[in-house]
Amino acid sequence: MSHRNTGFYSAYDKDQLPHTGSSTYRRAVAARQPLITTRDLARHLQVHPETVREWVRDGRITPAATTPGGQFRFDLDDVLRQLGQPRKRPETD
């Protein structure tokens, strides 16, 4: 019996990625980058999610990907570089 994966896309077979939506999004999915949502980024930066969206509109930050539905996905290290902030290191006890 042959098993066919119909619900998930292999990171190794880019031809299986959907051909709709943003090519940036497809590249990010194919690369399996650890991307975070607008809300998660806002929590990390201790700002409101609308502030993050304003920064994108103003060109202060650039999302790593945009979903076919228009939602942003961010690479935390990339955003911190764009904002000129060093990444916080976990506190040691």
PyMOL Python script that loads the backbone (N, CA, C, O; Angstrom):
from pymol import cmd

cmd.read_pdbstr("""\
ATOM      1  N   MET A   1       0.841  -1.164   0.000  1.00  0.00           N
ATOM      2  CA  MET A   1       0.000   0.000   0.000  1.00  0.00           C
ATOM      3  C   MET A   1       0.896   1.241   0.000  1.00  0.00           C
ATOM      4  O   MET A   1       1.819   1.343   0.808  1.00  0.00           O
ATOM      5  N   SER A   2       0.633   2.143  -0.871  1.00  0.00           N
ATOM      6  CA  SER A   2       1.411   3.366  -0.993  1.00  0.00           C
ATOM      7  C   SER A   2       0.828   4.452  -0.097  1.00  0.00           C
ATOM      8  O   SER A   2      -0.381   4.689  -0.088  1.00  0.00           O
ATOM      9  N   HIS A   3       1.710   5.110   0.660  1.00  0.00           N
ATOM     10  CA  HIS A   3       1.267   6.205   1.519  1.00  0.00           C
ATOM     11  C   HIS A   3       1.611   7.517   0.832  1.00  0.00           C
ATOM     12  O   HIS A   3       2.722   7.717   0.339  1.00  0.00           O
ATOM     13  N   ARG A   4       0.650   8.377   0.815  1.00  0.00           N
ATOM     14  CA  ARG A   4       0.861   9.666   0.179  1.00  0.00           C
ATOM     15  C   ARG A   4       0.587  10.767   1.182  1.00  0.00           C
ATOM     16  O   ARG A   4      -0.480  10.806   1.794  1.00  0.00           O
ATOM     17  N   ASN A   5       1.528  11.645   1.349  1.00  0.00           N
ATOM     18  CA  ASN A   5       1.387  12.743   2.300  1.00  0.00           C
ATOM     19  C   ASN A   5       0.610  13.860   1.617  1.00  0.00           C
ATOM     20  O   ASN A   5       1.137  14.524   0.724  1.00  0.00           O
ATOM     21  N   THR A   6      -0.627  14.072   2.026  1.00  0.00           N
ATOM     22  CA  THR A   6      -1.442  15.092   1.385  1.00  0.00           C
ATOM     23  C   THR A   6      -1.613  16.329   2.236  1.00  0.00           C
ATOM     24  O   THR A   6      -2.081  17.350   1.731  1.00  0.00           O
ATOM     25  N   GLY A   7      -1.246  16.280   3.533  1.00  0.00           N
ATOM     26  CA  GLY A   7      -1.514  17.408   4.409  1.00  0.00           C
ATOM     27  C   GLY A   7      -0.324  18.289   4.711  1.00  0.00           C
ATOM     28  O   GLY A   7      -0.508  19.421   5.156  1.00  0.00           O
ATOM     29  N   PHE A   8       0.878  17.820   4.489  1.00  0.00           N
ATOM     30  CA  PHE A   8       2.050  18.591   4.852  1.00  0.00           C
ATOM     31  C   PHE A   8       3.015  18.646   3.684  1.00  0.00           C
ATOM     32  O   PHE A   8       3.025  17.761   2.828  1.00  0.00           O
ATOM     33  N   TYR A   9       3.816  19.682   3.657  1.00  0.00           N
ATOM     34  CA  TYR A   9       4.776  19.858   2.578  1.00  0.00           C
ATOM     35  C   TYR A   9       6.173  19.544   3.069  1.00  0.00           C
ATOM     36  O   TYR A   9       6.598  20.025   4.119  1.00  0.00           O
ATOM     37  N   SER A  10       6.864  18.755   2.324  1.00  0.00           N
ATOM     38  CA  SER A  10       8.222  18.369   2.682  1.00  0.00           C
ATOM     39  C   SER A  10       9.163  19.547   2.465  1.00  0.00           C
ATOM     40  O   SER A  10       9.073  20.246   1.456  1.00  0.00           O
ATOM     41  N   ALA A  11      10.066  19.762   3.418  1.00  0.00           N
ATOM     42  CA  ALA A  11      11.054  20.838   3.278  1.00  0.00           C
ATOM     43  C   ALA A  11      12.024  20.533   2.147  1.00  0.00           C
ATOM     44  O   ALA A  11      12.741  21.423   1.688  1.00  0.00           O
ATOM     45  N   TYR A  12      12.053  19.297   1.697  1.00  0.00           N
ATOM     46  CA  TYR A  12      13.010  18.900   0.674  1.00  0.00           C
ATOM     47  C   TYR A  12      12.420  18.880  -0.724  1.00  0.00           C
ATOM     48  O   TYR A  12      13.155  18.822  -1.709  1.00  0.00           O
ATOM     49  N   ASP A  13      11.111  18.928  -0.816  1.00  0.00           N
ATOM     50  CA  ASP A  13      10.475  18.899  -2.125  1.00  0.00           C
ATOM     51  C   ASP A  13       9.702  20.192  -2.336  1.00  0.00           C
ATOM     52  O   ASP A  13       8.498  20.250  -2.087  1.00  0.00           O
ATOM     53  N   LYS A  14      10.392  21.222  -2.793  1.00  0.00           N
ATOM     54  CA  LYS A  14       9.794  22.543  -2.927  1.00  0.00           C
ATOM     55  C   LYS A  14       8.701  22.586  -3.994  1.00  0.00           C
ATOM     56  O   LYS A  14       7.886  23.509  -4.002  1.00  0.00           O
ATOM     57  N   ASP A  15       8.674  21.606  -4.890  1.00  0.00           N
ATOM     58  CA  ASP A  15       7.632  21.574  -5.909  1.00  0.00           C
ATOM     59  C   ASP A  15       6.268  21.298  -5.297  1.00  0.00           C
ATOM     60  O   ASP A  15       5.244  21.586  -5.915  1.00  0.00           O
ATOM     61  N   GLN A  16       6.241  20.740  -4.084  1.00  0.00           N
ATOM     62  CA  GLN A  16       4.971  20.439  -3.436  1.00  0.00           C
ATOM     63  C   GLN A  16       4.377  21.652  -2.738  1.00  0.00           C
ATOM     64  O   GLN A  16       3.225  21.598  -2.307  1.00  0.00           O
ATOM     65  N   LEU A  17       5.123  22.745  -2.611  1.00  0.00           N
ATOM     66  CA  LEU A  17       4.604  23.920  -1.924  1.00  0.00           C
ATOM     67  C   LEU A  17       3.462  24.529  -2.728  1.00  0.00           C
ATOM     68  O   LEU A  17       3.458  24.459  -3.957  1.00  0.00           O
ATOM     69  N   PRO A  18       2.499  25.122  -2.040  1.00  0.00           N
ATOM     70  CA  PRO A  18       1.367  25.716  -2.757  1.00  0.00           C
ATOM     71  C   PRO A  18       1.841  26.838  -3.673  1.00  0.00           C
ATOM     72  O   PRO A  18       2.805  27.536  -3.360  1.00  0.00           O
ATOM     73  N   HIS A  19       1.176  27.007  -4.781  1.00  0.00           N
ATOM     74  CA  HIS A  19       1.551  28.030  -5.740  1.00  0.00           C
ATOM     75  C   HIS A  19       0.705  29.282  -5.589  1.00  0.00           C
ATOM     76  O   HIS A  19       0.715  30.152  -6.460  1.00  0.00           O
ATOM     77  N   THR A  20      -0.031  29.378  -4.483  1.00  0.00           N
ATOM     78  CA  THR A  20      -0.808  30.577  -4.223  1.00  0.00           C
ATOM     79  C   THR A  20      -0.125  31.370  -3.131  1.00  0.00           C
ATOM     80  O   THR A  20       0.682  30.827  -2.376  1.00  0.00           O
ATOM     81  N   GLY A  21      -0.439  32.642  -3.042  1.00  0.00           N
ATOM     82  CA  GLY A  21       0.103  33.463  -1.968  1.00  0.00           C
ATOM     83  C   GLY A  21       1.493  33.973  -2.280  1.00  0.00           C
ATOM     84  O   GLY A  21       1.958  33.924  -3.419  1.00  0.00           O
ATOM     85  N   SER A  22       2.128  34.452  -1.263  1.00  0.00           N
ATOM     86  CA  SER A  22       3.412  35.129  -1.378  1.00  0.00           C
ATOM     87  C   SER A  22       4.558  34.155  -1.643  1.00  0.00           C
ATOM     88  O   SER A  22       4.657  33.112  -0.997  1.00  0.00           O
ATOM     89  N   SER A  23       5.421  34.503  -2.599  1.00  0.00           N
ATOM     90  CA  SER A  23       6.593  33.670  -2.847  1.00  0.00           C
ATOM     91  C   SER A  23       7.546  33.755  -1.658  1.00  0.00           C
ATOM     92  O   SER A  23       8.269  32.800  -1.374  1.00  0.00           O
ATOM     93  N   THR A  24       7.553  34.908  -0.952  1.00  0.00           N
ATOM     94  CA  THR A  24       8.381  35.044   0.243  1.00  0.00           C
ATOM     95  C   THR A  24       7.932  34.044   1.294  1.00  0.00           C
ATOM     96  O   THR A  24       8.757  33.416   1.958  1.00  0.00           O
ATOM     97  N   TYR A  25       6.620  33.900   1.444  1.00  0.00           N
ATOM     98  CA  TYR A  25       6.078  32.949   2.411  1.00  0.00           C
ATOM     99  C   TYR A  25       6.481  31.525   2.030  1.00  0.00           C
ATOM    100  O   TYR A  25       6.884  30.742   2.890  1.00  0.00           O
ATOM    101  N   ARG A  26       6.373  31.189   0.747  1.00  0.00           N
ATOM    102  CA  ARG A  26       6.735  29.832   0.309  1.00  0.00           C
ATOM    103  C   ARG A  26       8.207  29.559   0.565  1.00  0.00           C
ATOM    104  O   ARG A  26       8.565  28.457   0.980  1.00  0.00           O
ATOM    105  N   ARG A  27       9.079  30.556   0.322  1.00  0.00           N
ATOM    106  CA  ARG A  27      10.511  30.371   0.586  1.00  0.00           C
ATOM    107  C   ARG A  27      10.763  30.163   2.069  1.00  0.00           C
ATOM    108  O   ARG A  27      11.587  29.329   2.443  1.00  0.00           O
ATOM    109  N   ALA A  28      10.069  30.905   2.916  1.00  0.00           N
ATOM    110  CA  ALA A  28      10.256  30.772   4.364  1.00  0.00           C
ATOM    111  C   ALA A  28       9.793  29.401   4.838  1.00  0.00           C
ATOM    112  O   ALA A  28      10.452  28.772   5.666  1.00  0.00           O
ATOM    113  N   VAL A  29       8.664  28.940   4.317  1.00  0.00           N
ATOM    114  CA  VAL A  29       8.163  27.617   4.690  1.00  0.00           C
ATOM    115  C   VAL A  29       9.138  26.548   4.228  1.00  0.00           C
ATOM    116  O   VAL A  29       9.425  25.599   4.959  1.00  0.00           O
ATOM    117  N   ALA A  30       9.648  26.704   3.009  1.00  0.00           N
ATOM    118  CA  ALA A  30      10.580  25.721   2.464  1.00  0.00           C
ATOM    119  C   ALA A  30      11.871  25.677   3.273  1.00  0.00           C
ATOM    120  O   ALA A  30      12.458  24.609   3.450  1.00  0.00           O
ATOM    121  N   ALA A  31      12.313  26.827   3.764  1.00  0.00           N
ATOM    122  CA  ALA A  31      13.559  26.878   4.524  1.00  0.00           C
ATOM    123  C   ALA A  31      13.356  26.466   5.981  1.00  0.00           C
ATOM    124  O   ALA A  31      14.326  26.245   6.707  1.00  0.00           O
ATOM    125  N   ARG A  32      12.119  26.363   6.400  1.00  0.00           N
ATOM    126  CA  ARG A  32      11.794  25.977   7.787  1.00  0.00           C
ATOM    127  C   ARG A  32      12.443  26.919   8.793  1.00  0.00           C
ATOM    128  O   ARG A  32      12.981  26.482   9.810  1.00  0.00           O
ATOM    129  N   GLN A  33      12.385  28.223   8.499  1.00  0.00           N
ATOM    130  CA  GLN A  33      12.923  29.210   9.416  1.00  0.00           C
ATOM    131  C   GLN A  33      12.018  29.297  10.647  1.00  0.00           C
ATOM    132  O   GLN A  33      10.802  29.143  10.534  1.00  0.00           O
ATOM    133  N   PRO A  34      12.603  29.542  11.817  1.00  0.00           N
ATOM    134  CA  PRO A  34      11.791  29.677  13.020  1.00  0.00           C
ATOM    135  C   PRO A  34      11.160  31.069  13.067  1.00  0.00           C
ATOM    136  O   PRO A  34      11.718  31.985  13.671  1.00  0.00           O
ATOM    137  N   LEU A  35      10.020  31.225  12.442  1.00  0.00           N
ATOM    138  CA  LEU A  35       9.366  32.520  12.369  1.00  0.00           C
ATOM    139  C   LEU A  35       8.327  32.658  13.477  1.00  0.00           C
ATOM    140  O   LEU A  35       7.738  31.671  13.918  1.00  0.00           O
ATOM    141  N   ILE A  36       8.109  33.904  13.925  1.00  0.00           N
ATOM    142  CA  ILE A  36       7.134  34.154  14.979  1.00  0.00           C
ATOM    143  C   ILE A  36       6.053  35.101  14.465  1.00  0.00           C
ATOM    144  O   ILE A  36       6.247  35.809  13.476  1.00  0.00           O
ATOM    145  N   THR A  37       4.914  35.103  15.150  1.00  0.00           N
ATOM    146  CA  THR A  37       3.781  35.923  14.750  1.00  0.00           C
ATOM    147  C   THR A  37       3.960  37.364  15.214  1.00  0.00           C
ATOM    148  O   THR A  37       4.855  37.676  15.999  1.00  0.00           O
ATOM    149  N   THR A  38       3.097  38.222  14.715  1.00  0.00           N
ATOM    150  CA  THR A  38       3.085  39.624  15.135  1.00  0.00           C
ATOM    151  C   THR A  38       2.877  39.720  16.635  1.00  0.00           C
ATOM    152  O   THR A  38       3.554  40.496  17.310  1.00  0.00           O
ATOM    153  N   ARG A  39       1.951  38.944  17.157  1.00  0.00           N
ATOM    154  CA  ARG A  39       1.659  38.976  18.590  1.00  0.00           C
ATOM    155  C   ARG A  39       2.874  38.534  19.419  1.00  0.00           C
ATOM    156  O   ARG A  39       3.204  39.156  20.429  1.00  0.00           O
ATOM    157  N   ASP A  40       3.531  37.459  18.982  1.00  0.00           N
ATOM    158  CA  ASP A  40       4.713  36.980  19.712  1.00  0.00           C
ATOM    159  C   ASP A  40       5.845  38.011  19.676  1.00  0.00           C
ATOM    160  O   ASP A  40       6.540  38.211  20.673  1.00  0.00           O
ATOM    161  N   LEU A  41       6.025  38.657  18.531  1.00  0.00           N
ATOM    162  CA  LEU A  41       7.046  39.691  18.429  1.00  0.00           C
ATOM    163  C   LEU A  41       6.712  40.856  19.354  1.00  0.00           C
ATOM    164  O   LEU A  41       7.589  41.383  20.039  1.00  0.00           O
ATOM    165  N   ALA A  42       5.450  41.254  19.372  1.00  0.00           N
ATOM    166  CA  ALA A  42       5.025  42.350  20.242  1.00  0.00           C
ATOM    167  C   ALA A  42       5.279  42.015  21.709  1.00  0.00           C
ATOM    168  O   ALA A  42       5.732  42.868  22.472  1.00  0.00           O
ATOM    169  N   ARG A  43       4.995  40.796  22.098  1.00  0.00           N
ATOM    170  CA  ARG A  43       5.248  40.372  23.482  1.00  0.00           C
ATOM    171  C   ARG A  43       6.735  40.460  23.806  1.00  0.00           C
ATOM    172  O   ARG A  43       7.122  40.940  24.871  1.00  0.00           O
ATOM    173  N   HIS A  44       7.558  39.995  22.882  1.00  0.00           N
ATOM    174  CA  HIS A  44       8.999  40.020  23.112  1.00  0.00           C
ATOM    175  C   HIS A  44       9.519  41.454  23.255  1.00  0.00           C
ATOM    176  O   HIS A  44      10.373  41.736  24.096  1.00  0.00           O
ATOM    177  N   LEU A  45       8.990  42.355  22.420  1.00  0.00           N
ATOM    178  CA  LEU A  45       9.443  43.743  22.432  1.00  0.00           C
ATOM    179  C   LEU A  45       8.690  44.592  23.448  1.00  0.00           C
ATOM    180  O   LEU A  45       9.010  45.765  23.641  1.00  0.00           O
ATOM    181  N   GLN A  46       7.705  44.009  24.087  1.00  0.00           N
ATOM    182  CA  GLN A  46       6.877  44.685  25.083  1.00  0.00           C
ATOM    183  C   GLN A  46       6.175  45.909  24.497  1.00  0.00           C
ATOM    184  O   GLN A  46       6.183  46.995  25.076  1.00  0.00           O
ATOM    185  N   VAL A  47       5.571  45.695  23.333  1.00  0.00           N
ATOM    186  CA  VAL A  47       4.756  46.719  22.680  1.00  0.00           C
ATOM    187  C   VAL A  47       3.433  46.074  22.265  1.00  0.00           C
ATOM    188  O   VAL A  47       3.285  44.854  22.328  1.00  0.00           O
ATOM    189  N   HIS A  48       2.490  46.886  21.848  1.00  0.00           N
ATOM    190  CA  HIS A  48       1.194  46.386  21.380  1.00  0.00           C
ATOM    191  C   HIS A  48       1.362  45.825  19.965  1.00  0.00           C
ATOM    192  O   HIS A  48       2.171  46.348  19.198  1.00  0.00           O
ATOM    193  N   PRO A  49       0.618  44.773  19.600  1.00  0.00           N
ATOM    194  CA  PRO A  49       0.722  44.233  18.238  1.00  0.00           C
ATOM    195  C   PRO A  49       0.463  45.284  17.149  1.00  0.00           C
ATOM    196  O   PRO A  49       1.054  45.215  16.072  1.00  0.00           O
ATOM    197  N   GLU A  50      -0.409  46.243  17.423  1.00  0.00           N
ATOM    198  CA  GLU A  50      -0.669  47.291  16.428  1.00  0.00           C
ATOM    199  C   GLU A  50       0.587  48.134  16.188  1.00  0.00           C
ATOM    200  O   GLU A  50       0.799  48.629  15.081  1.00  0.00           O
ATOM    201  N   THR A  51       1.410  48.298  17.212  1.00  0.00           N
ATOM    202  CA  THR A  51       2.675  49.020  17.053  1.00  0.00           C
ATOM    203  C   THR A  51       3.583  48.290  16.070  1.00  0.00           C
ATOM    204  O   THR A  51       4.231  48.915  15.230  1.00  0.00           O
ATOM    205  N   VAL A  52       3.624  46.972  16.180  1.00  0.00           N
ATOM    206  CA  VAL A  52       4.434  46.176  15.244  1.00  0.00           C
ATOM    207  C   VAL A  52       3.914  46.364  13.823  1.00  0.00           C
ATOM    208  O   VAL A  52       4.704  46.541  12.895  1.00  0.00           O
ATOM    209  N   ARG A  53       2.591  46.327  13.641  1.00  0.00           N
ATOM    210  CA  ARG A  53       2.017  46.519  12.308  1.00  0.00           C
ATOM    211  C   ARG A  53       2.331  47.924  11.769  1.00  0.00           C
ATOM    212  O   ARG A  53       2.595  48.087  10.578  1.00  0.00           O
ATOM    213  N   GLU A  54       2.302  48.935  12.649  1.00  0.00           N
ATOM    214  CA  GLU A  54       2.657  50.302  12.227  1.00  0.00           C
ATOM    215  C   GLU A  54       4.113  50.358  11.774  1.00  0.00           C
ATOM    216  O   GLU A  54       4.428  50.995  10.769  1.00  0.00           O
ATOM    217  N   TRP A  55       5.001  49.694  12.513  1.00  0.00           N
ATOM    218  CA  TRP A  55       6.415  49.681  12.142  1.00  0.00           C
ATOM    219  C   TRP A  55       6.603  49.056  10.767  1.00  0.00           C
ATOM    220  O   TRP A  55       7.444  49.504   9.989  1.00  0.00           O
ATOM    221  N   VAL A  56       5.821  48.019  10.463  1.00  0.00           N
ATOM    222  CA  VAL A  56       5.908  47.395   9.133  1.00  0.00           C
ATOM    223  C   VAL A  56       5.420  48.388   8.075  1.00  0.00           C
ATOM    224  O   VAL A  56       6.072  48.575   7.048  1.00  0.00           O
ATOM    225  N   ARG A  57       4.278  49.019   8.326  1.00  0.00           N
ATOM    226  CA  ARG A  57       3.747  49.999   7.357  1.00  0.00           C
ATOM    227  C   ARG A  57       4.713  51.166   7.136  1.00  0.00           C
ATOM    228  O   ARG A  57       4.849  51.666   6.020  1.00  0.00           O
ATOM    229  N   ASP A  58       5.381  51.591   8.210  1.00  0.00           N
ATOM    230  CA  ASP A  58       6.320  52.718   8.124  1.00  0.00           C
ATOM    231  C   ASP A  58       7.677  52.316   7.557  1.00  0.00           C
ATOM    232  O   ASP A  58       8.500  53.182   7.263  1.00  0.00           O
ATOM    233  N   GLY A  59       7.923  51.014   7.400  1.00  0.00           N
ATOM    234  CA  GLY A  59       9.198  50.539   6.870  1.00  0.00           C
ATOM    235  C   GLY A  59      10.297  50.430   7.908  1.00  0.00           C
ATOM    236  O   GLY A  59      11.458  50.211   7.561  1.00  0.00           O
ATOM    237  N   ARG A  60       9.950  50.579   9.172  1.00  0.00           N
ATOM    238  CA  ARG A  60      10.963  50.465  10.224  1.00  0.00           C
ATOM    239  C   ARG A  60      11.458  49.029  10.372  1.00  0.00           C
ATOM    240  O   ARG A  60      12.638  48.799  10.635  1.00  0.00           O
ATOM    241  N   ILE A  61      10.550  48.060  10.200  1.00  0.00           N
ATOM    242  CA  ILE A  61      10.918  46.643  10.197  1.00  0.00           C
ATOM    243  C   ILE A  61      10.295  45.980   8.981  1.00  0.00           C
ATOM    244  O   ILE A  61       9.297  46.455   8.439  1.00  0.00           O
ATOM    245  N   THR A  62      10.891  44.886   8.564  1.00  0.00           N
ATOM    246  CA  THR A  62      10.395  44.124   7.414  1.00  0.00           C
ATOM    247  C   THR A  62      10.151  42.692   7.855  1.00  0.00           C
ATOM    248  O   THR A  62      11.052  42.053   8.397  1.00  0.00           O
ATOM    249  N   PRO A  63       8.939  42.173   7.632  1.00  0.00           N
ATOM    250  CA  PRO A  63       8.688  40.780   8.003  1.00  0.00           C
ATOM    251  C   PRO A  63       9.491  39.831   7.128  1.00  0.00           C
ATOM    252  O   PRO A  63       9.797  40.134   5.975  1.00  0.00           O
ATOM    253  N   ALA A  64       9.827  38.678   7.692  1.00  0.00           N
ATOM    254  CA  ALA A  64      10.539  37.656   6.932  1.00  0.00           C
ATOM    255  C   ALA A  64       9.614  36.999   5.919  1.00  0.00           C
ATOM    256  O   ALA A  64      10.058  36.490   4.890  1.00  0.00           O
ATOM    257  N   ALA A  65       8.317  37.020   6.227  1.00  0.00           N
ATOM    258  CA  ALA A  65       7.343  36.393   5.335  1.00  0.00           C
ATOM    259  C   ALA A  65       5.979  37.011   5.578  1.00  0.00           C
ATOM    260  O   ALA A  65       5.711  37.580   6.636  1.00  0.00           O
ATOM    261  N   THR A  66       5.131  36.887   4.580  1.00  0.00           N
ATOM    262  CA  THR A  66       3.733  37.275   4.694  1.00  0.00           C
ATOM    263  C   THR A  66       2.923  36.077   4.229  1.00  0.00           C
ATOM    264  O   THR A  66       3.160  35.544   3.145  1.00  0.00           O
ATOM    265  N   THR A  67       1.969  35.653   5.045  1.00  0.00           N
ATOM    266  CA  THR A  67       1.161  34.489   4.692  1.00  0.00           C
ATOM    267  C   THR A  67       0.224  34.840   3.541  1.00  0.00           C
ATOM    268  O   THR A  67       0.008  36.020   3.263  1.00  0.00           O
ATOM    269  N   PRO A  68      -0.331  33.847   2.875  1.00  0.00           N
ATOM    270  CA  PRO A  68      -1.309  34.133   1.820  1.00  0.00           C
ATOM    271  C   PRO A  68      -2.489  34.959   2.330  1.00  0.00           C
ATOM    272  O   PRO A  68      -3.129  35.669   1.554  1.00  0.00           O
ATOM    273  N   GLY A  69      -2.778  34.871   3.625  1.00  0.00           N
ATOM    274  CA  GLY A  69      -3.862  35.640   4.226  1.00  0.00           C
ATOM    275  C   GLY A  69      -3.452  37.046   4.644  1.00  0.00           C
ATOM    276  O   GLY A  69      -4.277  37.798   5.162  1.00  0.00           O
ATOM    277  N   GLY A  70      -2.188  37.414   4.427  1.00  0.00           N
ATOM    278  CA  GLY A  70      -1.723  38.761   4.732  1.00  0.00           C
ATOM    279  C   GLY A  70      -1.148  38.943   6.127  1.00  0.00           C
ATOM    280  O   GLY A  70      -0.859  40.070   6.530  1.00  0.00           O
ATOM    281  N   GLN A  71      -0.978  37.867   6.864  1.00  0.00           N
ATOM    282  CA  GLN A  71      -0.394  37.963   8.198  1.00  0.00           C
ATOM    283  C   GLN A  71       1.125  37.940   8.093  1.00  0.00           C
ATOM    284  O   GLN A  71       1.698  37.271   7.233  1.00  0.00           O
ATOM    285  N   PHE A  72       1.759  38.687   8.991  1.00  0.00           N
ATOM    286  CA  PHE A  72       3.220  38.776   8.975  1.00  0.00           C
ATOM    287  C   PHE A  72       3.837  37.688   9.838  1.00  0.00           C
ATOM    288  O   PHE A  72       3.268  37.269  10.846  1.00  0.00           O
ATOM    289  N   ARG A  73       5.018  37.242   9.418  1.00  0.00           N
ATOM    290  CA  ARG A  73       5.842  36.337  10.215  1.00  0.00           C
ATOM    291  C   ARG A  73       7.230  36.954  10.272  1.00  0.00           C
ATOM    292  O   ARG A  73       7.728  37.487   9.280  1.00  0.00           O
ATOM    293  N   PHE A  74       7.850  36.876  11.447  1.00  0.00           N
ATOM    294  CA  PHE A  74       9.107  37.566  11.671  1.00  0.00           C
ATOM    295  C   PHE A  74      10.189  36.615  12.161  1.00  0.00           C
ATOM    296  O   PHE A  74       9.915  35.641  12.861  1.00  0.00           O
ATOM    297  N   ASP A  75      11.422  36.922  11.778  1.00  0.00           N
ATOM    298  CA  ASP A  75      12.602  36.280  12.335  1.00  0.00           C
ATOM    299  C   ASP A  75      13.074  37.221  13.435  1.00  0.00           C
ATOM    300  O   ASP A  75      13.461  38.355  13.152  1.00  0.00           O
ATOM    301  N   LEU A  76      13.048  36.768  14.687  1.00  0.00           N
ATOM    302  CA  LEU A  76      13.352  37.631  15.824  1.00  0.00           C
ATOM    303  C   LEU A  76      14.725  38.277  15.707  1.00  0.00           C
ATOM    304  O   LEU A  76      14.855  39.482  15.921  1.00  0.00           O
ATOM    305  N   ASP A  77      15.744  37.506  15.373  1.00  0.00           N
ATOM    306  CA  ASP A  77      17.092  38.059  15.251  1.00  0.00           C
ATOM    307  C   ASP A  77      17.151  39.145  14.179  1.00  0.00           C
ATOM    308  O   ASP A  77      17.819  40.164  14.356  1.00  0.00           O
ATOM    309  N   ASP A  78      16.452  38.923  13.070  1.00  0.00           N
ATOM    310  CA  ASP A  78      16.431  39.894  11.983  1.00  0.00           C
ATOM    311  C   ASP A  78      15.756  41.191  12.431  1.00  0.00           C
ATOM    312  O   ASP A  78      16.254  42.279  12.141  1.00  0.00           O
ATOM    313  N   VAL A  79      14.640  41.085  13.130  1.00  0.00           N
ATOM    314  CA  VAL A  79      13.940  42.283  13.610  1.00  0.00           C
ATOM    315  C   VAL A  79      14.803  43.050  14.608  1.00  0.00           C
ATOM    316  O   VAL A  79      14.875  44.278  14.556  1.00  0.00           O
ATOM    317  N   LEU A  80      15.453  42.332  15.512  1.00  0.00           N
ATOM    318  CA  LEU A  80      16.309  43.008  16.491  1.00  0.00           C
ATOM    319  C   LEU A  80      17.449  43.753  15.796  1.00  0.00           C
ATOM    320  O   LEU A  80      17.828  44.845  16.219  1.00  0.00           O
ATOM    321  N   ARG A  81      17.992  43.163  14.731  1.00  0.00           N
ATOM    322  CA  ARG A  81      19.022  43.858  13.951  1.00  0.00           C
ATOM    323  C   ARG A  81      18.439  45.116  13.307  1.00  0.00           C
ATOM    324  O   ARG A  81      19.070  46.174  13.310  1.00  0.00           O
ATOM    325  N   GLN A  82      17.234  44.992  12.757  1.00  0.00           N
ATOM    326  CA  GLN A  82      16.598  46.131  12.107  1.00  0.00           C
ATOM    327  C   GLN A  82      16.326  47.263  13.094  1.00  0.00           C
ATOM    328  O   GLN A  82      16.409  48.439  12.739  1.00  0.00           O
ATOM    329  N   LEU A  83      16.006  46.906  14.317  1.00  0.00           N
ATOM    330  CA  LEU A  83      15.720  47.909  15.343  1.00  0.00           C
ATOM    331  C   LEU A  83      16.982  48.369  16.060  1.00  0.00           C
ATOM    332  O   LEU A  83      16.946  49.332  16.826  1.00  0.00           O
ATOM    333  N   GLY A  84      18.101  47.685  15.817  1.00  0.00           N
ATOM    334  CA  GLY A  84      19.344  48.051  16.460  1.00  0.00           C
ATOM    335  C   GLY A  84      19.420  47.657  17.919  1.00  0.00           C
ATOM    336  O   GLY A  84      20.118  48.293  18.708  1.00  0.00           O
ATOM    337  N   GLN A  85      18.693  46.593  18.279  1.00  0.00           N
ATOM    338  CA  GLN A  85      18.676  46.126  19.663  1.00  0.00           C
ATOM    339  C   GLN A  85      19.400  44.797  19.759  1.00  0.00           C
ATOM    340  O   GLN A  85      19.183  43.914  18.930  1.00  0.00           O
ATOM    341  N   PRO A  86      20.261  44.641  20.760  1.00  0.00           N
ATOM    342  CA  PRO A  86      20.875  43.323  20.964  1.00  0.00           C
ATOM    343  C   PRO A  86      19.842  42.345  21.499  1.00  0.00           C
ATOM    344  O   PRO A  86      18.915  42.726  22.214  1.00  0.00           O
ATOM    345  N   ARG A  87      20.014  41.101  21.147  1.00  0.00           N
ATOM    346  CA  ARG A  87      19.105  40.069  21.643  1.00  0.00           C
ATOM    347  C   ARG A  87      19.362  39.839  23.123  1.00  0.00           C
ATOM    348  O   ARG A  87      20.509  39.760  23.562  1.00  0.00           O
ATOM    349  N   LYS A  88      18.282  39.732  23.886  1.00  0.00           N
ATOM    350  CA  LYS A  88      18.413  39.480  25.325  1.00  0.00           C
ATOM    351  C   LYS A  88      18.860  38.053  25.550  1.00  0.00           C
ATOM    352  O   LYS A  88      18.340  37.118  24.941  1.00  0.00           O
ATOM    353  N   ARG A  89      19.826  37.897  26.427  1.00  0.00           N
ATOM    354  CA  ARG A  89      20.300  36.562  26.773  1.00  0.00           C
ATOM    355  C   ARG A  89      19.505  36.059  27.972  1.00  0.00           C
ATOM    356  O   ARG A  89      19.126  36.851  28.834  1.00  0.00           O
ATOM    357  N   PRO A  90      19.249  34.760  28.039  1.00  0.00           N
ATOM    358  CA  PRO A  90      18.534  34.223  29.195  1.00  0.00           C
ATOM    359  C   PRO A  90      19.358  34.461  30.465  1.00  0.00           C
ATOM    360  O   PRO A  90      20.577  34.292  30.477  1.00  0.00           O
ATOM    361  N   GLU A  91      18.663  34.854  31.523  1.00  0.00           N
ATOM    362  CA  GLU A  91      19.340  35.076  32.786  1.00  0.00           C
ATOM    363  C   GLU A  91      19.718  33.739  33.403  1.00  0.00           C
ATOM    364  O   GLU A  91      18.948  32.779  33.373  1.00  0.00           O
ATOM    365  N   THR A  92      20.915  33.697  33.960  1.00  0.00           N
ATOM    366  CA  THR A  92      21.365  32.481  34.640  1.00  0.00           C
ATOM    367  C   THR A  92      21.195  32.654  36.137  1.00  0.00           C
ATOM    368  O   THR A  92      21.337  33.759  36.661  1.00  0.00           O
ATOM    369  N   ASP A  93      20.897  31.586  36.811  1.00  0.00           N
ATOM    370  CA  ASP A  93      20.703  31.649  38.265  1.00  0.00           C
ATOM    371  C   ASP A  93      22.006  31.568  38.993  1.00  0.00           C
ATOM    372  O   ASP A  93      22.029  31.607  40.224  1.00  0.00           O
TER     373      ASP A  93
END
""", "prot")
cmd.dss("prot")
cmd.show_as("cartoon", "prot")
cmd.util.cbc("prot")
cmd.orient("prot")
